[in-house]
Amino acid sequence: MFKFIRSKTFLINLAISGLFAVLVIWGIFKFIDSYTLHGETISVPTLEGLTTTEVESILTEKKLRFSILDSIYIAEADKGVVLEQNPSPDDLVKENRTIYITVSKVTPPKVSIPDVKGMSQRLAIAKLESYGFKVKPNYVISEHIGNIVSLKMKGKEVNFNDKVNKGSTVVINVGLGQSNEKVMVPYLIGLTKEEAENKLMESSLSIFVDTTNCNCKTPEDLLLAKVYRQNPIRNENAAINMGSSVDLHFTCDTNLINFNPPVIDSLRTDTVK
């Protein structure tokens, strides 16, 4: 037996077997290296702010893939773009790695109007804002002083459980009531609707808007339209009951606006009976 082990034939076969084993092991490690791209990594690009079309183009070029993990609506964010990504920018990954992204929704989700009629202004605003709405108070003549009388969106009344876009502006009509206390009518000529509303709110008065002869062509023009006529006008005899309404007429034609405020002490209301 020892003679066979020392024979040339045995030694040749042993050498061949050893070489074969080395080649097999080398081949296995080479395959593993090739399969896992050992030592080859790709830097993850920054995807935030890009559309999914742009993301696909960039990642395809880098031999990476992507998957939309979630889509959420954020009113202030650009629509249809990447908000978050995982892995993060500049992380090193292997070829064909999937990058998970969160994108912003193009259209806002629908939300039901909560029941806030009869609530106080403070509670109604808090509840509506918790549903994702923007809230704008408007004061109207009503016996329900300080409580919500009705809700409006884009000039139309909305009711409990109506489905509307999240993030929309809801106008809450708050009952102002009338009292025997007199307030001076502010001078509103030359003001926009928003400016006039704020002035009237400071005086605890409500507003009636007339845009019949506005001469405005677009909704944007209407926002810039200004008061050219008001009733009652501001003068020393124009103190009216708190909670009363002031009629305002708006125009986009600046030639119609005659800005000529009277000089009156706004604190003097005692002279008017």
C-alpha positions in Angstrom: 0.0 0.0 0.0 2.8 2.4 0.9 4.4 1.5 -2.4 1.2 2.6 -4.2 1.0 5.9 -2.3 4.6 6.7 -3.3 3.8 5.7 -6.9 3.9 8.2 -9.7 0.3 7.4 -10.7 -1.0 8.2 -7.3 0.9 11.5 -7.0 -0.3 12.6 -10.4 -4.0 11.8 -9.5 -3.5 13.6 -6.1 -2.2 16.7 -7.9 -5.0 16.7 -10.4 -7.6 16.4 -7.5 -6.0 19.2 -5.6 -5.9 21.4 -8.6 -9.6 20.6 -9.3 -10.5 21.4 -5.7 -8.7 24.8 -6.0 -10.5 25.6 -9.2 -13.9 24.7 -7.8 -13.3 26.9 -4.7 -12.0 29.7 -6.8 -15.0 29.4 -9.1 -17.4 29.5 -6.2 -15.9 32.7 -4.7 -15.8 34.3 -8.2 -19.5 33.5 -8.6 -20.3 35.0 -5.2 -18.3 38.1 -6.0 -20.0 38.5 -9.4 -23.5 37.8 -7.9 -23.1 40.3 -5.1 -21.0 42.8 -7.0 -18.4 42.6 -4.3 -16.6 45.9 -4.0 -18.9 47.7 -6.4 -21.3 50.2 -4.9 -23.5 53.0 -6.2 -24.1 56.3 -4.5 -27.8 57.0 -4.1 -28.8 60.2 -5.9 -31.0 62.9 -4.3 -34.6 62.4 -5.5 -36.5 64.8 -3.3 -38.4 67.4 -5.4 -38.3 65.2 -8.5 -41.3 63.8 -10.4 -41.6 60.0 -10.7 -40.7 60.3 -14.4 -37.5 62.1 -13.5 -36.8 59.5 -10.8 -37.2 56.6 -13.2 -34.8 58.2 -15.7 -32.1 58.9 -13.1 -32.3 55.5 -11.4 -32.4 53.5 -14.6 -29.2 55.2 -15.7 -27.6 54.2 -12.4 -29.0 50.6 -12.6 -31.3 51.1 -9.6 -35.0 50.6 -9.1 -37.7 52.5 -7.1 -41.0 51.7 -5.5 -43.6 54.2 -4.2 -44.0 53.4 -0.5 -46.7 56.0 0.2 -48.4 59.1 -1.2 -49.6 61.9 1.0 -51.2 65.3 0.5 -49.4 68.4 1.8 -51.0 71.7 0.8 -47.7 73.7 0.7 -45.8 71.0 -1.2 -45.4 70.8 -5.0 -47.7 68.2 -6.4 -46.5 64.8 -7.7 -42.9 65.0 -6.5 -40.8 63.0 -4.1 -41.0 64.1 -0.5 -38.9 61.4 1.2 -36.6 58.6 0.1 -35.0 55.5 1.7 -32.0 54.9 1.4 -31.0 58.5 1.9 -29.0 60.5 -0.7 -25.3 59.5 -0.9 -25.8 56.2 0.8 -23.9 53.4 -0.9 -25.9 50.5 -2.3 -25.6 47.5 -4.7 -26.8 47.5 -8.3 -30.5 46.8 -8.7 -31.3 48.0 -5.2 -34.8 49.3 -4.7 -35.1 52.9 -3.5 -38.4 53.5 -1.6 -40.0 56.9 -2.1 -42.9 58.9 -0.6 -44.6 61.3 -3.1 -47.0 64.2 -2.7 -50.6 63.6 -4.0 -51.7 65.8 -6.9 -55.3 66.1 -5.7 -56.2 66.7 -2.0 -58.3 64.0 -0.2 -62.0 64.6 0.5 -62.9 65.4 4.1 -66.4 65.6 5.6 -67.5 68.9 7.1 -67.8 68.5 10.9 -70.9 69.7 12.7 -70.0 73.1 14.1 -73.3 75.0 13.8 -74.3 76.5 17.1 -70.7 76.3 18.4 -68.8 79.2 19.7 -66.4 80.8 17.3 -63.4 79.6 19.2 -64.5 76.0 19.4 -65.6 75.9 15.7 -62.3 77.3 14.5 -60.4 74.7 16.5 -62.5 71.8 15.3 -62.4 72.9 11.6 -58.6 73.4 11.7 -58.2 69.9 13.3 -59.9 68.5 10.1 -57.3 70.3 8.0 -59.4 73.4 6.9 -58.4 77.0 6.8 -60.9 79.2 8.6 -62.0 82.7 7.9 -64.6 84.4 10.2 -67.4 86.5 8.8 -69.8 88.4 11.0 -73.5 88.5 10.2 -76.6 89.9 11.8 -78.2 87.2 14.0 -79.7 86.7 17.4 -77.2 83.9 18.0 -74.5 86.2 19.1 -71.0 84.7 19.1 -72.2 81.3 17.6 -71.8 79.8 14.2 -74.9 80.5 12.0 -73.7 78.9 8.8 -70.7 77.8 6.7 -69.7 78.8 3.2 -67.1 77.8 0.7 -66.5 79.8 -2.5 -69.7 81.7 -1.9 -71.9 78.6 -1.5 -73.3 77.3 1.7 -72.0 73.9 2.9 -73.5 71.6 5.5 -72.5 68.9 8.0 -71.1 65.8 6.3 -70.6 67.5 2.9 -67.4 66.1 1.2 -64.9 68.9 0.3 -61.2 69.1 -0.4 -58.9 69.0 2.6 -57.1 72.3 3.0 -60.0 74.4 1.6 -60.9 77.7 3.2 -64.2 77.6 5.1 -66.0 80.9 5.9 -67.8 80.7 9.2 -70.7 83.1 9.6 -70.7 84.2 13.2 -73.8 85.7 14.7 -73.0 89.3 15.6 -76.4 90.5 16.7 -77.4 94.1 17.1 -77.1 96.2 20.1 -78.1 99.7 21.0 -74.4 100.7 21.2 -73.5 103.0 18.3 -70.3 102.7 16.2 -69.0 105.0 13.5 -69.0 103.7 10.0 -65.4 103.5 8.7 -64.3 105.1 5.5 -63.8 102.2 3.1 -63.4 103.8 -0.4 -60.3 102.5 -2.2 -60.0 99.3 -0.1 -60.1 95.7 -1.3 -62.7 93.3 0.0 -60.3 91.8 2.5 -59.2 95.2 3.7 -62.8 96.4 4.0 -63.8 93.2 5.9 -61.0 93.7 8.4 -62.0 97.4 9.0 -65.7 96.5 9.5 -64.7 93.6 11.8 -62.8 96.1 14.0 -66.0 98.2 14.2 -68.2 95.1 14.9 -70.0 95.7 11.6 -70.9 93.2 8.9 -70.5 93.5 5.1 -72.8 93.3 2.1 -70.9 93.0 -1.2 -72.1 94.2 -4.6 -69.9 93.3 -7.6 -72.6 93.9 -10.3 -70.7 96.7 -12.0 -67.2 95.5 -11.0 -65.8 95.4 -14.6 -63.5 92.5 -13.4 -62.7 89.9 -16.0 -61.0 87.2 -13.9 -61.3 85.9 -10.2 -57.8 87.4 -9.7 -59.1 90.8 -10.8 -62.0 90.5 -8.3 -59.5 90.0 -5.5 -57.9 93.3 -6.4 -61.2 95.2 -7.0 -61.7 98.2 -4.7 -64.7 99.9 -3.0 -65.9 102.9 -5.0 -69.2 103.3 -3.2 -70.5 102.5 0.3 -73.8 102.9 2.1 -74.0 104.3 4.7 -71.1 106.7 4.0 -68.8 107.9 6.8 -69.7 111.2 8.3 -70.5 112.5 11.7 -74.2 111.4 11.4 -73.3 107.9 10.3 -73.0 106.1 13.7 -75.1 103.0 13.4 -76.0 100.0 15.7 -73.2 97.6 16.3 -73.8 94.5 14.2 -75.4 96.4 11.3 -74.5 95.8 7.7 -72.6 98.2 5.4 -73.3 97.9 1.6 -70.1 98.0 -0.4 -69.8 98.3 -4.2 -66.6 97.2 -5.9 -64.9 98.0 -9.2 -61.7 97.3 -11.1 -61.9 100.7 -12.8 -59.8 103.0 -10.8 -61.3 106.0 -12.5 -64.5 105.4 -10.6 -62.8 105.7 -7.2 -63.0 109.1 -5.6 -60.8 108.9 -2.5 -61.8 111.8 -0.3 -62.1 110.7 3.3 -63.8 113.1 5.7 -62.0 114.4 8.8 -64.0 113.0 11.7 -63.0 111.9 15.2 -63.7 108.2 15.1 -64.3 108.2 18.9 -67.2 110.7 18.7 -70.4 108.7 18.5 -72.3 110.5 21.3 -73.5 113.3 18.9 -75.6 110.8 16.9 -78.9 109.9 18.4 
